[in-house]
Amino acid sequence: MASDDGRSCVRGCTVRDVHYAACSNLLSGGEKECVGCKPRRARAGALICEGCFRSIRRLLEEAPDLVAHLLLVADPARARRLSPIRVMASPELTVAPISADLVDAMNDVVATLLSWGFRVQNPASELPRFGMPAGAGVAWVTSEVGGACDALLLALPKVANDKAQAVALGDAVLGRSDTYWSLADAARRWPSHVHRRWADVPCPKCDLKVVEVLESTQADLMRYRCSSCEWTADSVDDDGLWLDLFTLGEEVEVRPHDPRWLTRPEAARLARATPATVMRWAERSMVRSQLGRYWRDDVVVMAERRAATA
């Protein structure tokens, strides 16, 4: 979705290899200082381009897995053993120290996520100082970091349409700096997916064979991401439908679904609620569900009731 009002991405993104006539790259004989002059159009209803919006959303969706993975890598019990040394005539093994970069990355990523989660839920409150608490484990990551990411994902369309917040969040998630670790930097340095492959079946949304399958290091979780359109899913969505589809490959026929049946993330975004809330509505028969999808009209009714109550 591109903006129709002529707005360009406030993060300064440009269209690669598209240059203006006065571009210094062209005038200097083709040197490679400029990758492109033409600004990328902003996404409709936002001040950042479609690429930035999707990248921020994907990294926020994967952030709890990333933090849990960093905790796993930093676990002293998994550290590499060094050469034995003798103390009081008894051999002992020294444990390799944890990388300072890893500790800094964990603290920076957690501080980013918790502070932004607090900011979008309490815009009028003074922002406290956040960081990784001592003894934090996977349960804490799921509860605190996961909750902050859910809140930020729901507020992302609004944040992306505020210039100051869009620039700040883009830098915190996608930026590169010598003074702090962004989510993108940490994900590149310590990827939480150990296996990547291209699926044999086409994307259920755009029907192109460009779906990447990523296996998480944290659990038996597979993620599916189309590199052409914005479609994403994982192996637990829709009662394991996508796991069966991408495991069986071309033997399974991809059929277009009724767009009125929403996935859980889509229903949560529409209702401005968390995915867990949508699931509770379905369990209480307040929203019709079928194979892990939720009827759009019912979700709209619940969203209106929620807004009226608020």
N, C-alpha and C positions, 0 to 999 in steps of 0.2 A: 504494500500500500504506500503510495507516494503522496506527498502533500500537493494539493491543487492551488495553494496560495503563493507559490514561489519561494517558500521558506527553505533554507538549506540547513544542513546539520551544524549545530553549534559547536560540535567537537572538531570541526574543520576537515571532515572527511571529503575526499575528492574522488572523481571517477578516474580510475587508472588509465593512463595512456591517452587521455583526452586533454588537449592543451589549447590555450588561447593563442591567437596570432602573436601577441606580445610576450609569449612565454620565454623566459631566459634560457630554458632548455633547448628550444628550437633556434633561438638567435645565436646561441653559442656553438652550434654545430652538432647538436645531438648528444651532449653530455648528459649523464644520468642523475643530475641533482633533483629534478622534478619528476615525480611519478604521474602527475596529472594536475591540471589547473581547475577544471570544472568542478564546482562544489556539488556534493551529493544532495539530492532533494531530501527534505525531512519527511519522515513518515506522517501520514495523515493524523492530525490531532496531537502531534509531538514536535519537539524541536531537535530530535536526533534522527539519523537516517535509519532505514529498515535494518541494515546490517548491524549497527550499534545496538538497536533495540533487541534484536533476536539474540545477539551475543551476550548482552547483559542478562536477559531473561534465562538463557541456557545456563550461564555460570551460577546464577542465583539458585536455579533448580538443582544444580549439582553440588552446591556449596556444602550442605551437610555431609555428603559423602566425602568431599575433599577434606574437610576438617577431621572427620573420623579416620581417614587414610593417613593424614599427617600425625595424628596421635599414635596410630599403629606403627608408623615408621620410627617415631621417637621413643617407642617403648623400650626401656633399658633391657628388658628380658630378651629382646630380639637383636640387641646390639652385637656387633661382631667382636669376637674374642681376640685379644692381642697376645703377644708372646708371654709365657709364664715368667714371673719374677720370684725371687726367694725372700721371704720375710721370716726371721727367726727360724731359719733352716726348714721352713715349710713352703712348698710351692703354692703360689696363688696365681690366679688368672686375672689380669686387669681387663676392664670392659672399655670398649671404644667410647669416647665421649660423644654426646649428641651434638650434631652440627649447630653452630650458633645461627646460621642462616635458617635452619629448620625451626628453631625456637622463635626467631623473629617473625618468620612467615606465619606461624600459628597465631602468635599474638596480634599481628597486623590484620590477618583475615578475620579473626574472631571479633576484634575491636570494630572493624568496618561493618560487619554484619549486625552485631548487637546495637551499635550506635545508630545505624540507619533504621533498623527495626523499631528502636525506641522513638526515633525522630518522626517517623510517619504515623505512629500511634499517639504520640504526645507532642504535637507540634509547638504547643505553647510552653512546654516545660523546659527547664534548663537541662542541658545534656550532661549526664554524669560520665565518669571515666570508665571505660569498659576494657576488658582484657581476658585472657585465658586464666581461670582460677586454678589454684593448685589442686591436684587430684581429680581433675575433670576427666570423665570417661565418655564412652559412646552414648550412654543414657542421657547424660547432660547435653551432649551435642544434639541428640534427637529432639530433646525438649526445648532447650534455649536457642540454639542456633537454628534448628528447624522452624521454630515458631517465629523467629525474627525474619527468616527468609520468606515464610508464608505471608507475613504482614507486608513485607516490601514488594513481593510479587503482586499482591492485590493493589498496592498503591503505585505500581510502576507506571501505568498510563498517565497518572496525574503528575508524578515526579518528572516524567519525560517531557511534559509540556511546560515545565518551569525552568527557565534558562539557567539560573544559578544552581538549582538542584540537579538538572540534567548533566551539566558540566562536571559537578563535583562527584556525582555517582559514576559517571563514565570514567573519570580518572581513577576512582577507588576500585572499580571492577576491572576495567580494561587497560588502564594506564601503565606506563613504565616510569619508574623513579629510582634514584639512588638512595632515597631516604625511607621508603616503605615498600612492602610487598602488596601488590594488587592481587585480586583473585586470579586473573589471567596469568600473572607471573608465577604464582604458586602452583597453579594447575600445570603449567608448562614444565616447571622444575621437578615436581613430584606428581606425575599423572596418576589419577586414581583408577584408570582403566588399563588393564594389562594386555588385552587382546582387542584388535580392531579388524574388521573385515567388511566387505561389501556384500549386502544381501542379494540373494538370487531372484527375489521377487520384487516387483515394482512398488513404489510408494502408493499407499491407498488413497492419497489425496491428489497428487499430480500425475500418477501413473508412469513415473520415470524410474529406471533402475539405478537410483543414486542414493539408496538408503544405507547408512553406515551402522554397523552393529558393534556396540562397545560392551565389553564385559567388565563389570566392576570388581575391584579387589576386595570389597567389604562383605559381599554376600553373593549368593547365587542370583544376581540381578543383572539383567541385560537391558541396555538402553538402545533405542532405535532413533536415528536422526536423519532426516532427508536433507541433502545438501542443496536441493533445488528450491523447495518450498519450506514453510515453517513447521511442517508436521514433525512431532516428536512423540514418543511413547516409551514405556518400559515393559518388562516381562510380567509385571503384576497388574497392569492396566487391563480393564475389560475382562476380568476373571481369567487372565492368562491367554487371551485370544491371540495377541501378537507373538507370544512365545511359540505357540503352535504354528502360526503362520510362517515365521522366519526360520523355525527349526526344520519344518517339512519342506521349505523351499518351493519350487515351482509346481509341486504336486497339489498345492492349495490354490484355489481360484480366488482372486481378489475381487470382491464385489463392492460396488459403491453402496454406502449406507445412507439411510435417511438423515439428512443434516439436522433434523429436529431432535435427534438423539445425540446428546452431548457427552463427551468424555468427562471424567471427574474434574480435571484441571479446567476445561472449558466452562463447565457448570459453576465452578468456584469463582472464576473470573467474572462471569456474568452476574452472579449473585453477590460479588464482593464479600465472599465468605471463604473460609478455609476448606480444603478438600474433605477434612474430617467432618465438618459441619454438613456438607452435602451428603456424605455417607450416612450420617445420623438421620437426616430427613428421609432418606430412602428406607432405612431400617424401621422408621415410625410410619411408613406409608404416606408421608406428606408429599413425596415426590416419586413418581413412577420411575422404575429402573428396569433395565433389560440388558443382560450380558455386560454389566459394568458401565452402561450408559444411562443417561438421565434425560427425561422428557423436558424439552426446553420450556414449554408453556408452564409446567409446574414449577420449574426453577424461577421463572419470571415472577410468578405469584408469590413464592416464598421471599424473593428479593424485595418485592414491594411491601410485604408485611414487615420484613426486617427493617426497611427504611422508615416505615411509619412508626414502628416501635421506638427506633432510635430518635 
